[in-house]
Amino acid sequence: KKDKREVHEKSVRKERNRKLIMSISICVAVLSLGYFTYYCYQAYKSGREFEALSELKNSDFSLYRKAKVTLDAPEDAPDILEEYITLYNKNKSLIGWLKIDDTIIDYPVMQSSNESYYLTHNFNQEKDNNGSLFIDADCSIWPRSQNIIVYGHNMKSGKMFGSLSKYKSEDYFKKHPVIQFDTLYEKGEYQVIYVFSEIVHDEAEVAFRYYQFINVNSEEEYDSNMEQMKEMSLYDTGVVSKYGDELLTLSTCDYTEGAERFAVVAKRID
């Protein structure tokens, strides 16, 4: 009788464990499906929002002339390009638009004194894990900084700067040598010069930091900075730059071993 009871108890425990494992598995599956559904919805919602913003950018501004428009541009700045007035009136943090042909990169670019804000918020100032593209708080579009640094998340979905690391391939560069970057005041095309991965240096470390290269005080300092980036570049683009060129740097996270940041540096085409 005792053996039968022990066998029965073992059978009950085994069945209880089986049901518990099955319940946990079902819960995990439901949660995974829920997260996947939510992720897909957010991706769809984000895509639709950027399409709507792009439509506003490309719309005839005359359609919106009856709308209330308030501009906070510097007094000595040129007129804001008409195609951006409606967007700027929706969010005064807008400073321009970045696009690379034949890629997913086609987004408004923001700026805030709180640099962490647009890491987690979209153009509509809603919480969004994709964040937004934004420029360094120390950069200026008027008067223009010598180098404008644009940051964006390296999203696994490819959104924001999720596809920027494709520039590690020289063949990809050859197919996408030009970056379009408009500020509120002027349109611009930029030719890629350097492509490199880099670490974030400790404050006490004596090292060149591309993410601090915004303005320089002399031609010698400019040439020194460009030489540093040339040495880091993954390949030779054949493009050269001189003191006085207007630069654009795109920066994102780099998840490859031994690197923390990935950057693409370009110069404005005259």
N, C-alpha and C positions, 0 to 999 in steps of 0.2 A: 504493500500500500504506500509505504514511504517513497519507494522508487517511482511509482506512478504519479504521486503528488509532485515530486521534484521535476519529472518530465513535463507534467502539465504546467507547472510554474514557469519552467524554461520556455515552453511553447507560448505562454501568455506574454512573457517579457519580450520574446522575439517578435511576436505580432505587434506588441505595443511600440517597440522600436521601429519596426517597419512602417507603421502608420505615422509615427513621428517624423521619420525621414521623408516619407511621402508628403506630409503636410508642409515641412520646411521647403522641400523642392518645389511644391506648388506655389508657395508664397514667394520664393525667389523668382520663379518664372513669371508670376503676375507682376511683381515689382519691376523686373527687367523689361517686360512688355510695356508696362506703364511708362517707364523712363524712356524707352525707345519711341513710344508714341508721342510723349511730351517733347523729346528732342526733335522729332520730325516736324511737329507742329511749330516749334520755335524757329526751326530752319525755314519752314514755309512762310511763317509770319514775317521773319526778318527779310527774306527775299522779296516779299510783296512790298514791305516798307521801303526798301531801297529802290524798287521799281517806281514807286510813287514819287520818291524824292527825285529820281532821275527824270521823270516826266515833268515835274515842276521846273527842274533846271532847264529842260529843253523847250519849255512852253514859251509862247510869245508873251512877253511881259505886259503887253497892252491889254491882255485879258484880265490883268490884276490891278490895273491902274486905279480902279475904284476902291480897292482895298486900302486900309490904313497902313501906310509905310513909314516907319521911323528908322532913321539911320544914325548910328553912333560912330561913324568913321572919323579918324583924325581930321582936323580942319584943313590941313595942307595935302591930304590924300586925294588922288584922282577920284572921279566918279566910280561908284561900284558898277561892275558889269551888269547890264540889265538882266541877264539870265540868272543871276544869283540874288537879286533883290528880294524876290518872294521867299526864297529859302532863308536868307539872312533875317528877314522880318519874323520868321518862325523861330529862329534860334540865333541870337547874337554871338554865340560862340563859334559860328561858322567862319572859317578863314579861306576856304577854297575847295577844290575838288581834284582828286587824283585818279588817273585812269591809265591802264596799260592795255593796249589793244590786244584782242584775242585772248584775254585772261579774265578771271573773275574779279580782278581788282578794278573797281569802278565805284568810288565812294566819296562822300563828303569828308572834308578834313576839318577838325575842330581845334580849339585852343582854350585852355582854362588855366587860371593861376594855381588851381588844385590839380596837379598832373595825374593824380590817381582817379579822378572823377570819370574820365572817359575810358578808363580801363574796364569799367563795369556799367557804363551807361551808353545808350544809343543817341542818335540825333534828336529824338523826341524826349530825351532826358528820362527815359524809362530804364529800369534795371535790365541789363542784358549781358549775358556772359561773353558775347562776341565783342562787347565794347564798341569803340569807334576808332578810326584813324585820328590822330591828334599830333600837333607839333609841340616841340619842347617849349616850356613856359618862357625860356629866355630868348626864343626866336621872335622875330618881328617880320610881318609882311609889309609894313610901311612905317618908317623907312625900312627897306628890306635888309635882313641879315645877310651876310655873305653866304652863309650855309643855313638852310632850313632843314631841320631834322624831323622826320615824320615817323611816329611810332604806331605799331599795330600788333595785335595778338597773332601768334602763329597757331591758328585754329586747325584742328585735325579735319574739320569739314572742308577746309580750303578757304573759308571766309576770311575777311580782313587780309592779313599778310600770310595766310596759311599756304599760299603757293609761291611766296617770294623766294624760298630756298631753292626753287627750280633754277634760279640763276647760278647755282653752283655748277651747272652744266654749261660749258662754253657754247654748245650747239643751241641751247635755249636762249642764251644771250644774243646770239646771232639772229635769232628769229624775233627777239623782243629788245632791240637796242635802244628804243626810245620810250621815255616815260612822259605822259602828259600831266602837267601840274599847273592848274590855274589858281591864282590867288583871287580875292574879291575884286582886285583892280586890274589884273592883266593876265592874259593867257600865256602859257609857256610850254615849250617842249625841251626835254632834257635828254642828253645822250649819256648812256652808262659808261663810266670810266673804270671803277674798281668794284670788286665783289670779294667779300672776305668774311670769315668767322673770327670772333674775338671773345675774350673773357672780360668780365667786369673787374677792374683792378681795385685793390684796397686803396683807401684814401692816402695812406702813408707811402704807398709804392710809387716810385718815380717811373712813370710810363706814359706813353701817348694814349690818350683816350678820345677816340673818334666822336663819342657822344658829348664831348665838351668843345668840339671844334665848331664854333658858331661864327665868331668874328676873329680877325687877326689884326695885329698892329703894324705889320710890315710885310714886304714881299718875301723876305728871308723866312719869316715864321710860316707864311703860306706855303712856300716851297718845301719847307721841312715837314709840314703836316702831310702834304701830298706825297712826299717821298716815303713817309711812314706807311701810308695806305697802299702805295704801289708795292712795297715789299710784302705786305700782308695779302695782296690780291691773289686769288686762286688762279688767275690766268691774265694774259696781256690782251686787253681789248683793242690796243692800238690807238686809243683816244688819249690825247694829252690836254692838260689844262694849264692856264697861266693866271697870274695874280690879277684879280679884278673879275674873274669869271663868277657867275652866280651859281652856287651849288645846291644840290638837293640830295639828302641822305635818307634812305628808307631803312628802318631798323626794327628787328623783331627778335624773339627768342630763338635760340638754336639748341636743339636737343641732342645733337651728336656729341660723342665723347670728347671731352677736352675743350668744349666751346660753350658759351652762354648767350652770345648775341650773334646775329647775322645781319650784315649791312650791305646795301647796294648804294654806291655813290655815283651821282651823275652831274653833268654841267649843262647849263642852259645853252641851247642852240641859238646863235644870233639870227 
